[in-house]
Amino acid sequence: MARVMCRYQPVLDVPRIAFADSSMLNLLVRMLHTGRLVSPVPVQLGRLLDLTQVRDLLPTADGIDAARTV
């Protein structure tokens, strides 16, 4: 039996996020290889991404449609 691989690229729409903690950071780190963020990134989430140096690793896009092509 052949194994079928399903490639998906989750998009996380983040402009309305008001709180982000280590659980959110864990989700973002798991998305490094497959996911995208829709910007603008809220201030608190931006601080968390900068502090942990994850911002430079995670692709961002200006909207959901743009995220599909990043």
Secondary structure as a PSIPRED ss2 file (coil, helix, strand):
# PSIPRED VFORMAT (PSIPRED V4.0)

   1 M C   1.000  0.000  0.000
   2 A C   1.000  0.000  0.000
   3 R C   1.000  0.000  0.000
   4 V C   1.000  0.000  0.000
   5 M C   1.000  0.000  0.000
   6 C C   1.000  0.000  0.000
   7 R C   1.000  0.000  0.000
   8 Y C   1.000  0.000  0.000
   9 Q C   1.000  0.000  0.000
  10 P C   1.000  0.000  0.000
  11 V E   0.000  0.000  1.000
  12 L E   0.000  0.000  1.000
  13 D E   0.000  0.000  1.000
  14 V C   1.000  0.000  0.000
  15 P C   1.000  0.000  0.000
  16 R C   1.000  0.000  0.000
  17 I C   1.000  0.000  0.000
  18 A C   1.000  0.000  0.000
  19 F C   1.000  0.000  0.000
  20 A C   1.000  0.000  0.000
  21 D C   1.000  0.000  0.000
  22 S H   0.000  1.000  0.000
  23 S H   0.000  1.000  0.000
  24 M H   0.000  1.000  0.000
  25 L H   0.000  1.000  0.000
  26 N H   0.000  1.000  0.000
  27 L H   0.000  1.000  0.000
  28 L H   0.000  1.000  0.000
  29 V H   0.000  1.000  0.000
  30 R H   0.000  1.000  0.000
  31 M C   1.000  0.000  0.000
  32 L C   1.000  0.000  0.000
  33 H C   1.000  0.000  0.000
  34 T C   1.000  0.000  0.000
  35 G C   1.000  0.000  0.000
  36 R E   0.000  0.000  1.000
  37 L E   0.000  0.000  1.000
  38 V E   0.000  0.000  1.000
  39 S C   1.000  0.000  0.000
  40 P C   1.000  0.000  0.000
  41 V C   1.000  0.000  0.000
  42 P C   1.000  0.000  0.000
  43 V H   0.000  1.000  0.000
  44 Q H   0.000  1.000  0.000
  45 L H   0.000  1.000  0.000
  46 G H   0.000  1.000  0.000
  47 R H   0.000  1.000  0.000
  48 L H   0.000  1.000  0.000
  49 L H   0.000  1.000  0.000
  50 D H   0.000  1.000  0.000
  51 L H   0.000  1.000  0.000
  52 T C   1.000  0.000  0.000
  53 Q C   1.000  0.000  0.000
  54 V C   1.000  0.000  0.000
  55 R C   1.000  0.000  0.000
  56 D C   1.000  0.000  0.000
  57 L C   1.000  0.000  0.000
  58 L C   1.000  0.000  0.000
  59 P C   1.000  0.000  0.000
  60 T E   0.000  0.000  1.000
  61 A E   0.000  0.000  1.000
  62 D C   1.000  0.000  0.000
  63 G C   1.000  0.000  0.000
  64 I H   0.000  1.000  0.000
  65 D H   0.000  1.000  0.000
  66 A H   0.000  1.000  0.000
  67 A H   0.000  1.000  0.000
  68 R C   1.000  0.000  0.000
  69 T C   1.000  0.000  0.000
  70 V C   1.000  0.000  0.000
